[in-house]
Every structure is written in C-alpha cells, then in structure tokens.
C-alpha cells in the first residue's frame, strides 16, 4: 500500500512539474501569417475600448436612469443570472477535473488512456486559467481606473473617476463579472467549438444582467466582455504556440489539435473500465480537423510518465 501510494505521488509530482515546464517553455510553433483578425487580443481590446468610450459618452447616462426604473419583480431573476458571472461554478468544476486528471493512476493506464487523461487535464487547466486570469486582470484594471458605479449617479454623476481608490464603489469600469463571463464563454467555446452558439449568448446574458441589477454602466459591461475574451484568446494562442491543446487551421483560426477529439472517447472507455483499441482511437479523429496542421502532433500539458 505504501509503495503504491509513493509511486502515485511521484507520478503526480512528475506530471505537474513537466506540465509547468511545457507551459513556460519557449514557443515551438510560429503563428501563421494569415492569423484570424478577430482572434488577435490587441484587436479585440482596441475594438471594445472604442465601442465602450462611444457608449460611455452617448448612452451611459440615459441607460443609467432607465436602470433605476427596472421592474422590481425581475430583479431576482437578474441577480440569479448575474451570480454566474463570479465564475465559481466553472472554476470549481474545471479545478476539480484538473485535479482528478492529474491524480489519475497514469502508471496503470494504457498509452491511449494516459493521452486522454492528459488532454482532459490540459483542457481543464486552460479553462481554469482563462477564467481566473481574466478576472484578475480586470480586477486590477477597474481598481486602478476607479470609475463610480451607477448607484452613485445622483451624487457623482455618470463620469466620475477616483483612480487607484481600491474601493468597491469606485471599481465599475470594466465590469469584473462581464470579464469573467467573456473569459468563460470564449474558453469554453474554444474547447467545445460546436457549443459556441450556446456559450456566447449565455455570456452576453450575464453581461446584460449586470446592468439590470444596477451594478454597472453599459460601457462597463462592454469593456469587461472584451477584456475577458481577449485574455482567453491570448492564453489560447500561448497554448497553440507550444502545441498544447490547440493549433491553427488553414484559415489561420484557432482550432482543437489533432488528438483532441479522442478525449470524449477515452473518457467513455475509462468509465466502462475497458482499454481503448487502436482502431477506435484511429476512427475517433476526424481527418478534416485543421487539415493544414494534420502533420503536427498536439502535445498535452503533462509529459507521459
């Protein structure tokens, strides 16, 4: 028993260390020249900053006055929707999945099962880092900028700023919940491309709820959404350049790596407690996924042990 526990501990430690080494290693893949325009973080930040300033000057005040008269009977629903913007649900689930995948007894699994466990750990780490990192960056930015919240409309107006206040009443721009929502929506959409039509509208709904409850101006939520999306895209490019989870398609867009499609198949096999055959593994990877990068191996966060 002690020997088994010691072996599992050593394996987990080695996988964590090797995973961190891979993440902080120098990039091995150069982004394509035709990289998608709207997947460039600096472009996203620039677009949403311009839109936010425009909305701030033209629509924030009238919308702020309207928020004061938002139907009281709908505030409960708006607050419930807004609560998802904390990111606790996604952080808890992705963190637990990451720990479970790392603690999986890799020394007892076949190669295909270890590959699947490593891919699950990589995907969970990406989502967790996107949401946590996006929220931290936004929190620092809004406390430095120090814009007054809509609740202070009568006393301070719509354009009052107290930089570096580090007080909740002066931490409105950009919205933290909206940044978390943007990071959640974008990271989940990248990991599960087919579910993008669900994740993106859900994130937008969280942003709108922050206005309905009177916690943020419209420009706050708009900029927060942009910060969250930009951070998730920056992290996805960092992963792709190290051949972790993502790669680039022939059109220059980010897409799952060659072996990513084996994740669900491997999870099903693990739940059934049966090994994954080479035939099943081969048929689970569609040949059309990122065709221009099909010759590139999609590495995972952990080195095989």
DAPEKA-V963818 format. One record per run of one state. SS is the DSSP state (H for helix, E for strand, C for the rest). FROM is the first residue (numbers start at 1). TO is the last residue. If there is no record, write none. Layout:
ss: (SS:SS)
from: (FROM:FROM)
to: (TO:TO)
This chain:
ss: (C:H:C:H:C:H:C:H:C:H:C:H:C:H:C:H:C:E:C:H:C:E:C:H:C:H:C:H:C:H:C:E:C:E:C:E:C:H:C:H:C:H:C:E:C)
from: (1:2:25:37:40:41:59:60:69:72:87:88:104:106:109:111:146:147:148:150:157:161:162:168:171:176:192:193:213:218:242:244:245:246:249:254:257:262:272:278:284:291:294:299:300)
to: (1:24:36:39:40:58:59:68:71:86:87:103:105:108:110:145:146:147:149:156:160:161:167:170:175:191:192:212:217:241:243:244:245:248:253:256:261:271:277:283:290:293:298:299:305)
